[in-house]
């Protein structure tokens, strides 16, 4: 009798979401699913990503301490290890709320966009130049459509 080989198991990303600011009815699964979508799509599946949802005061302090920028921002990405990928995403729910109003989208959509954007950075995308920004924006919009969000322009 011939023995069959078991198919190799695909690694599954581990994603942990914590809330240090109130986020309304958006749960951790919303963020985790957006992060997981990008990790799978970019073939970066052996990963552990921690995502913290914080307020402007906390992200402002992190931005000042680690990036030397004295203002709150929407998301900061901290890659810790490359192989396997270990990283932290920090998202400001306060900034996300302002941006959602500014771009006329729901807070849920804006949170998905931020999670996708940060995860693309972890997968090697950059937005330092106009060309890089255009490539990253196109990929971001593609993932938003996959996640069930409409295209948005003007960003």
C-alpha positions in Angstrom: 0.0 0.0 0.0 1.4 3.4 -1.0 1.4 6.1 1.6 0.3 9.6 0.7 2.1 12.6 1.8 0.1 15.1 3.8 0.0 18.5 2.2 2.2 21.1 3.8 0.2 23.3 6.2 0.2 26.9 5.3 1.2 29.1 8.2 -1.5 31.2 9.7 -0.9 34.8 10.8 -1.4 35.4 14.5 -3.1 38.8 15.1 -3.8 40.4 18.4 -5.9 43.5 18.8 -6.1 45.6 21.9 -8.1 48.7 22.6 -6.7 51.5 24.7 -9.3 54.0 23.5 -13.0 53.7 22.9 -13.9 52.6 19.4 -17.7 52.4 19.4 -19.1 49.2 18.0 -15.9 48.2 16.0 -14.5 45.1 17.4 -11.0 43.5 17.2 -12.1 41.1 14.5 -12.7 44.0 12.1 -9.1 45.1 12.4 -7.7 41.5 12.5 -9.6 40.5 9.3 -8.2 43.5 7.4 -4.7 42.8 8.5 -5.1 39.1 7.7 -6.4 39.9 4.2 -3.2 41.8 3.3 -0.8 39.2 4.9 -2.4 36.4 2.9 -2.5 38.5 -0.3 1.1 39.5 0.0 2.2 35.9 0.9 3.4 37.1 4.3 1.6 34.4 6.3 4.2 33.4 8.9 3.5 36.5 11.0 2.6 37.8 14.4 1.0 41.3 14.3 -0.2 43.2 17.3 -2.5 46.1 16.7 -3.3 48.7 19.3 -6.1 51.1 18.9 -5.3 54.3 20.9 -6.2 57.9 21.3 -4.4 60.9 19.8 -2.6 61.7 23.0 -0.9 58.2 23.1 -0.1 58.1 19.4 1.3 61.7 19.6 3.7 60.6 22.3 4.8 57.5 20.3 5.2 59.7 17.2 7.4 62.2 19.1 9.4 59.5 20.8 10.1 57.1 18.0 9.8 59.3 14.8 10.6 62.7 16.2 7.3 64.1 14.8 5.5 66.4 17.3 1.9 65.7 16.2 -0.7 62.9 16.3 -0.9 60.7 13.3 -3.3 58.1 12.0 -1.1 55.0 12.2 2.4 54.0 13.1 4.0 50.8 12.0 6.7 49.1 14.1 8.4 46.2 12.3 10.2 44.2 15.0 11.4 41.0 13.2 11.5 40.1 9.5 11.5 36.2 9.4 9.0 35.4 10.6 7.4 38.8 10.6 6.7 40.3 14.0 5.3 43.8 14.2 3.1 46.3 15.9 0.5 48.6 14.4 -0.7 51.5 16.4 -3.9 53.2 15.1 -5.4 56.5 16.5 -9.1 56.2 16.6 -9.4 60.0 17.2 -7.5 60.7 13.9 -9.5 58.0 12.2 -12.7 59.7 13.2 -11.6 63.0 11.8 -10.4 61.4 8.6 -13.6 59.5 8.2 -15.6 62.7 8.4 -13.2 64.5 6.0 -13.4 61.8 3.4 -17.1 61.1 3.9 -16.7 57.4 4.8 -17.7 55.4 7.8 -15.4 55.0 10.7 -15.3 51.2 10.0 -14.1 51.9 6.5 -11.4 54.3 7.7 -10.2 51.8 10.3 -10.0 49.1 7.6 -8.0 51.5 5.4 -5.6 52.2 8.2 -5.1 48.6 9.1 -4.5 47.7 5.4 -2.2 50.7 4.9 0.0 49.7 7.9 0.1 46.1 6.9 1.2 47.0 3.4 4.1 48.8 5.0 5.0 45.6 6.9 4.9 43.7 3.6 7.5 46.0 2.0 5.5 48.8 0.5 6.6 52.4 1.0 5.1 55.8 0.3 8.1 58.0 0.5 8.0 59.2 -3.1 5.2 60.1 -5.5 5.7 56.8 -7.5 5.8 54.7 -4.3 2.7 56.5 -3.0 0.8 55.8 -6.2 1.8 52.1 -6.2 0.9 51.7 -2.5 -2.4 53.6 -2.9 -3.4 51.4 -5.8 -2.7 48.3 -3.7 -4.5 49.8 -0.7 -7.6 50.5 -2.8 -7.5 46.9 -4.2 -7.6 45.5 -0.7 -10.3 47.8 0.3 -12.5 46.5 -2.5 -11.7 43.0 -1.5 -12.7 43.9 2.0 -16.0 45.3 0.7 -15.2 49.0 0.8 -15.7 51.3 -2.1 -13.0 53.1 -4.0 -12.2 56.6 -2.7 -10.4 59.3 -4.5 -8.6 62.4 -3.3 -6.2 60.6 -0.9 
